[in-house]
């Protein structure tokens, strides 16, 4: 199963004329892509899920982002089966992803962000291979870390096992960050408990729980003793379209294939 959280407000790029997930980032150079020869931001993650064999992809939306299903439709033009779910609690990605819990229990899951362009394109297949080979509960796609104010920082041991994850921003500068994740049933259950228990503990606060990130769940998994494996892509790369200055880079990464 594929999970794509697309419920963000996109406040960093609020002047865009559409949801950032379907913002055009490159001309594909091939007729027929999306019917127009245009690649939009979420095409990278959907293509990676298709290449990894995801038989169904759930896109989780918030109210008002109807241009996403209107543009992507049922996914047939991208070679995937798309279904749409609605965001429940508005407190961050873990709560958004937990909306899919009834549909993904007991399954292997690949999860990526629709506003991050990733290389290599087939990023999820090595993660699934790592789950199988190592018996891990989750596998992270690791890239050379950038600005620690903007990305999670990951420390792995000599066997590639994730031993520490620092959610942005943090005091240390570690060598890796992560850009995509695959996981098995034990991680799905931990994510579900995390969302449920965090809401229970903090929902009485006037503003509700503070925003949580998927990195918080991965860190909780490491702390709980789940095996989280890192798969390094030293020659790979990523561009976060949600950062305004990165929009200048999207055509370069998109045209490079």
C-alpha positions, 0 to 999 in steps of 0.5 A: 500500500502507498500512503501520501499525506496531502493535507498540509496548508502550504503556508510557506508557498501560499501564493501558488495558484493551486495546491503545491502537490500538483504544482508543475515542476518540469516539462517531461519531454514526453507526450502523454505524461498526465496528458500534457507532458508536464510533471507535477510535484507529486508525480515523483512519489507516485511513480516511485510507488508504482515502480515498487509495486504498490497496488493501491495508494491512499492520498489523505486530503483536507477540506478544500484541496479538491483540485488534487483529486480533480487533477489526478483522478483515479490514477490510471494515467500514472499507472497506480490505483488512487483512493482518497481519504479525508484528514481527521485531527489537524495536528500533523502528518502522524494524525493524517496518516492514521486516517488510513489505519483501517485500510493498511493494517497488516500490510507493508506500506510505502510512504512519501511526501507529495511535495518532495522530489526524490532521486533515484526515481525507484527509491522505494524498491531498495527500502522494501528489499531492506525490510525483507533482508534485515527483518526490520520494522521500517526502512528509511531512505537516507540522503546527505543532510542539509540545513539542520533547521530544515530537515530531520537528522539521522544517526546510523550505526556501522550496520546501517541501523538507525540509532537516533533521529533528531527532529528539526530543528536540533542542536546537532548536525548529523550526516544523514537526513531521510526522505521516504520510508517503508514499514511493516505492520508493527510500525503501523500499530505504533503509529496508530498508538502514537496518534491515539495516545497523543490526542488523548494526552493533549487534546484538553489543551486550549489549542489541542496537541502541538504539531507532530511530525512523522520523524517524531513517530520514527524516533518513538519507534527507535526508542521502543526497540523497533528495528529501523534500518537506513538505506543510504543513497549517497548519489541521490537527492531531494528537493522540498517544493514546499520551501519557496527558494527551492522552486528555482531548483525544480525544473533542473531536477525535473529535466535531469530525468 
